[in-house]
Amino acid sequence: MSSNAFAKNRIQPWQLVLCAGVCCYLALAVMTNTIRPYHWFLIAAIPASLLSAERGRQFFLDWAPLIAFWLAYDRLRLLQPLLLDRVSVKLPFALERWAFGWIAGNEVPAHAARAWLHANSDGVLGSAISLSSQLIYFSHIFAVPLFLIWMWVRGRSSAKHRERFIRHMLAFSVMSFAAIVIYVLLPVAPPWWVSLYGMAQPTEELVAQTRISAAMDGALIQGMIKNAAQWFAAVPSLHGAYPALLALLALRDRSRKVVALIIVYGAAMWAATVILNQHYIIDLIAGAVIAFAAWLIAPRIRYPRADSIVGPTRSV
């Protein structure tokens, strides 16, 4: 191999950072006994980064905020034992019943919905509502990344779409990392914890003996919560925040049809989280508030100009 070819293919700093980050992350997960099967898929990022060229570098830089959020959120499982004595249980329950108890006969709406769903779990209607709610609840895991991927691909050949991708990525990053800070500073118990233990303060013993199936219905949601990184990250609800932020960003782009579609999706998502006993309505409202804050802050963050990164646009 000639010296020119070697220089062209030598390892770049961003590749070293990515490879070292993956190795350190997996080592930490193994040492703390918090490794999950899906964590091993991160290994694929090492050969992918080493074999990629400038496009790989740009992809890494573009998606680093979202990847960093997922990794940071996943590591919250290490902090949960340290936060248990500060988890707020009574206040959110009392506030929810005061604000929205009128919806369910002075009961917390999430508890009333869960009681109805459990009582009708064997019926066609109850089963249909349970399954559809679980699918809607799960959808944000795929919907938001796929939407951002679609925008990123379009941005490779269009400065306008590149700028839209950057605006969306920055807004989601601001919102997501702000949520993590709040989760650590103000851990809050979800309604399903109250269904199981009432106003009892979480302890390691209670967490260890928790039977998820007694607090919520549906195999999908039970499996998800059982493996969740943090059980006491109820406020703000990102399930409530994601649709709100998408609607705000679409509104800025003046796309009324898209806004209407997102509002319908958001209403379905909010309803699903309450029906499945995952969030109080106040959690969802807090999510909308943090989404609005991110929408205001993101445009003030400087980022490389779109036309300095995107290639020449295709003529139509």
C-alpha angles and dihedrals in degrees: 000000000000122000090248092054091047092051090049093052101037119126114273126218093249089055091052091049092050095046093046091047093053092048093048093046094051091044091053091049092050094046092049093044091238098116116134127196092249091056090072091066086074088076088073088068091069100064090034091058095043093051096044126089131202092322089058090052092051092047090051092050093045095049099034094098094054093043091048091051093051092049093046093047091049090054091057085089087077092055098046096087089053093053101048097097090054098048111125111226110151101042100056091044092051093044092050094050091047094049102035107014089106089071093063107028096276091314126117105266093228092054093046091049092048092050091052093046092049092049092050099037092114094052127087094244094047092047092048093050091046095050096043091048091052093049091049091047091052095044096083090066089066105019099063097044092045090050091050091046089053090052092046092052092049089048092060090075103026129057090202093057090041090059090048091052091050091049092051094044093050092048093049091046094051092047096045097048091044087054091053091052090051092048090057096042097040114024111188130192117238120231092257089065090057089048088059105035108012112216094341115138111243116255132177089254094053092045091051094051097042114132104205094193090065092060103044141019126235131061094236096055093041091055092047095051093043090060097036117131094227127020095189100056096105098130119091100022109218087197085064094039101052097061091042092053092045090053092049093049091048089049090055088053088051094235104148096178092051091046091052091049092049092048090055090048091047093051090051091049093049091048092048094052091053095043091051091051092242102121144017116235089247088060090057092048089051088053091053090049093053089046090055091049091051090048089056097043102042097070089058093060114096119233133170112282113266094231090055090062109028119081125236111306121243117251117237 
